[in-house]
Amino acid sequence: MILLGDLDPGDIQTQDCGEGLLDLRNCSPSLLVDEDRSQISSRSPYFTWAREGISRRLALACEALPAGLYLLLKEAYRPAEGQRRSWDACVQSYRSAHPDQGPEAVRKAVARYVAPPELAGHPTGGALDLSLADAAGELDLGTAFNAEPDETGGRTYFAAPDLAPEARALRTILGAALGEAGFLNYPSEWWHWSFGDPYWAFVRGAKAIYGPIEEASLGQGRPS
């Protein structure tokens, strides 16, 4: 199992393909958007945006879902500055709690909770946080979205062994639809999937085709 704390940024080459970002709200009738900001209070106005290639693959994943199920988008694009703030805050908190640990140990530990800015997928427009829903609302996939591994006994891991059968079945459906569309899961977060970003590139032995995009380059006004 490869996690972000195991990666050296120098091991990953990026050759951005130049794809623009677009709003995933128009991706598929089988894609819903979670508008609840209490789960991610720092969302960008562009949180539903992603690369054009991601939109095409997401539409394919939606088509692969069983009747009556929807993909529920939590977050796609996240500005690099926001990722850096989250990382720095987590590093500071961890150092305060573990003053005896060196920089590399701190980095590996913090990377279990927050992606290092130089490796993060969301700022590239190539990563998605997704759950499943039906007509009645969001379904239970075993833990809350954005829960931490240590607080859930490791059940945030996609392949956690001690899930309820219903949650395991739903994760299997989620994984099958997204995997067939080419997305790669981040093992410790059942909700996090990517294509073309640094993590995907390292696991696939390829170059990353999506690099970070500055929020300012996406336009002057807020998207509708």
N, C-alpha and C positions, 0 to 999 in steps of 0.2 A: 504493500500500500504506500503510495507516494503522497506526501502532504507538502504544503507550500514551504514549511520550515526546512524541508530537506533540499530545496532547490537553491542553486546559486544563480543569480540573475545573469552572470557571465556565460552560463551554459545555454542560454536561449537567444537565438537570433530572431529579429523581427524585420519583416519586409512588408510594410503596410500596403494592402492592395488598393487603397484609395476609395473603398466603398463609403458612401455617405450613410447617415443615420436617418431613420424615418420612424414614424409613430406606429407602434405595434397595435394600437387600438383598431386599426383597419386591417389587421392581419387575417383574421378568421372569425366567423360567427361563433366558433367554439372556443374562443379565447375571451376570458373575462378579466377585468382589472380590479384588484383590491384597492379601494380608495381610502382605506383606514390608515390614517397617518400615525396612529398611536403605536403601530408596530415599527415604523421607520420614520421617526420624527424629522430626520434631516434629509428627506427625499428632495431631489432636484425637481424643478418643474418638468424636466425632461425624463423622468424616471420610467416612462413607458417607451422610450426611444431605444433603438438598437440598429446595428448594421443591416444593410439591405439583405445580405446573405442569411443573416439570422432570422429575419422576417420570413424569408422563403422556407427555411427549414422548420420554423415554428408552425407555419401553415400545414406542412406535411405531417408534423406531429399531431396537430389537432385533428387531421383527417383520420389518423390511426386510432383515435380513442373509441371505445365502445359507445354505443348510442346512449345518450342521457348524461354523459360526463363532459366536463369542460376543463381546460387548463386555466388556472387562476394565476395571473401575473402579479407578483409582489413588487419586484423591482428589476429593471434592466440597467440602463445607463446610470452611472454615478460619477460625478466629477472627481478628478484626481485629487483636488484640494480637500474634498470631503473625506476621501479615503485616507489621506495623510493625517487629517485631524483625528480620525478614529484610531488610526495606528498609534500616533503619538500619545494619545490619552491612555490607551491600553498599555503601552510600554511604561509610561510613568506610573500607572497604578500597579503594574506587576513588579516593577523595581522597588517600589515602596514596601510591598509585601514580601519581597525576596531580595534584600539588599546584598546577600552573599553570592548571588549568581552573576556570572560574567555576561558580556554583551551577546555572545553567540547563544548561550543557554536562554537568555531572555528572548532573543529573536525567535528561537524555535518554539518556545512556550507560547509567546503571544501570537505566533502564526497559526496556532490551533483555533484562535477565535477571530482574528482579523487578518485579512490578506496583506502582506507587505506591499506598500504602494508601488514598488517597481515590478511586482508580479501580479497585481490585482487585475481581474478580468472585467469588472464592471466599468471602469473608466475607459476601456477600449470599445465598449458597445458590443462586446462579444459574449457577455455572460448574462444569465437570467436566473432569477429566483422564482420558482413556480410551485404551486400546489395543485390539488384537484378539487373540483366542486361539482355538485349536481344542481338541480333546479331549486333545492332548498337551501343551498349555501355551501360553504367550505366543508370538506370532509376531513376526518381524523386520520392522518398518516403516521400516527404514533407519538409525535411530539408537537409542540407548538413550533411554528415558523420562527427561526432565529434563536431557538433555544440553544444552550451551551452543552457540549458533550458531558462535562463533569456533573452538571446539574440533572442530567437525565439518565445517568448510568450508561452512557454511550449510545443511547437509542437514537441520537441524531444521525449516527452513521447509517448510510443507506442500507447496508447489509447487516444491521444489528440483529442478533439471533433471537432476542427475547421479546419480539413484538407480538401484539395480538394478531390473530389470523386475518382479521379484516384490514388492519393497517398494512400487514405484509402484502396482501393481495393488491391493495391500492398502490403501494410502492412499485410492485411488479408491473402494473398497468402504466404507471408514470414512466418507469425506466424503459419499458418496451417501446412506447410511443416516441420518447425523446431519443433513445439510442438508435432506433431505426432511421431517424432523421439526421443522425451524425453527431448529436450532442454527447458530451462527456460529463459524467457526474463527478463532483468533488466529494471524495468518500465520506468525509465527516459531516456533510450537510446534505441530507436527502433532497433538499429543495434547490440546490445550486447546480446549474448546468451551463456548459460553455462550448463554444466552437471558435477556433481561430485565435484564441487568446494565449498568453504565455504558458499557463498550466496545460492546456490542451496540446500545445506545441511540444512541450517537454515529454508528456506521456506518449504522444504519437510519434516522437522522433522527427519532428518537422520544424519548419520555421513558423513563427507566429505571423499571421497575416493581418492581425488587428493590433495596432498600437494605441496608446492613450489619445483621447480627443479632449481638447479644452472646451469647457462649457460655453465660453464666450464665442467660439466659432460656430455655434449652432443657431445663432440668430440674435436679434436685438430684443424681441418681445417674447413673452411666454407663449408656448404652444397651446393651442386650444385642446 
